[in-house]
Amino acid sequence: MIFISHNLQDIFAVSDRIIVLRRGVTAGTRRIAETSHDEVVKLMIGG
């Protein structure tokens, strides 16, 4: 199943892993159990 959202609470609640796209390019792939909200935000904004 693919779930597209900017709401990190929803993503962390229902996902096993995430793929962050920035401008159509993969910025990173993470397992939910091995990452944090802060790390995902950094992938999203490019920091």
Short mmCIF file of the C-alpha atoms (twelve columns), coordinates in Angstrom:
data_MODEL
# 
_entry.id   MODEL 
# 
loop_
_atom_site.group_PDB 
_atom_site.id 
_atom_site.type_symbol 
_atom_site.label_atom_id 
_atom_site.label_alt_id 
_atom_site.label_comp_id 
_atom_site.label_asym_id 
_atom_site.label_seq_id 
_atom_site.Cartn_x 
_atom_site.Cartn_y 
_atom_site.Cartn_z 
_atom_site.pdbx_PDB_model_num 
ATOM 1  C CA . MET A 1  0.000  0.000  0.000  1 
ATOM 2  C CA . ILE A 2  1.236  3.500  -0.771 1 
ATOM 3  C CA . PHE A 3  0.270  6.275  1.625  1 
ATOM 4  C CA . ILE A 4  1.187  9.824  0.635  1 
ATOM 5  C CA . SER A 5  1.090  12.481 3.340  1 
ATOM 6  C CA . HIS A 6  2.989  15.323 4.966  1 
ATOM 7  C CA . ASN A 7  1.444  14.433 8.330  1 
ATOM 8  C CA . LEU A 8  4.275  12.624 10.104 1 
ATOM 9  C CA . GLN A 9  2.062  11.408 12.954 1 
ATOM 10 C CA . ASP A 10 -0.129 9.515  10.470 1 
ATOM 11 C CA . ILE A 11 2.873  8.129  8.619  1 
ATOM 12 C CA . PHE A 12 4.563  6.876  11.789 1 
ATOM 13 C CA . ALA A 13 1.263  5.346  12.980 1 
ATOM 14 C CA . VAL A 14 0.582  3.183  9.918  1 
ATOM 15 C CA . SER A 15 3.908  2.586  8.155  1 
ATOM 16 C CA . ASP A 16 6.770  0.110  8.422  1 
ATOM 17 C CA . ARG A 17 9.095  2.159  6.215  1 
ATOM 18 C CA . ILE A 18 9.057  5.454  4.410  1 
ATOM 19 C CA . ILE A 19 10.510 6.917  1.261  1 
ATOM 20 C CA . VAL A 20 10.992 10.671 1.229  1 
ATOM 21 C CA . LEU A 21 10.831 12.402 -2.141 1 
ATOM 22 C CA . ARG A 22 12.131 15.931 -2.636 1 
ATOM 23 C CA . ARG A 23 11.382 17.527 -6.006 1 
ATOM 24 C CA . GLY A 24 10.600 14.093 -7.452 1 
ATOM 25 C CA . VAL A 25 13.923 12.564 -6.410 1 
ATOM 26 C CA . THR A 26 14.369 10.050 -3.587 1 
ATOM 27 C CA . ALA A 27 15.911 11.886 -0.636 1 
ATOM 28 C CA . GLY A 28 16.015 8.811  1.582  1 
ATOM 29 C CA . THR A 29 14.442 5.556  2.673  1 
ATOM 30 C CA . ARG A 30 14.070 4.707  6.342  1 
ATOM 31 C CA . ARG A 31 12.475 2.022  8.499  1 
ATOM 32 C CA . ILE A 32 10.082 3.641  10.962 1 
ATOM 33 C CA . ALA A 33 11.587 1.694  13.886 1 
ATOM 34 C CA . GLU A 34 15.057 3.068  13.067 1 
ATOM 35 C CA . THR A 35 14.333 6.771  12.505 1 
ATOM 36 C CA . SER A 36 12.830 9.840  14.149 1 
ATOM 37 C CA . HIS A 37 10.537 12.666 13.152 1 
ATOM 38 C CA . ASP A 38 13.540 15.013 13.126 1 
ATOM 39 C CA . GLU A 39 15.490 12.845 10.705 1 
ATOM 40 C CA . VAL A 40 12.515 12.618 8.346  1 
ATOM 41 C CA . VAL A 41 12.043 16.395 8.423  1 
ATOM 42 C CA . LYS A 42 15.729 16.860 7.549  1 
ATOM 43 C CA . LEU A 43 15.265 14.569 4.554  1 
ATOM 44 C CA . MET A 44 12.187 16.542 3.517  1 
ATOM 45 C CA . ILE A 45 13.842 19.962 3.671  1 
ATOM 46 C CA . GLY A 46 17.295 18.931 2.544  1 
ATOM 47 C CA . GLY A 47 19.152 19.621 5.757  1 
# 
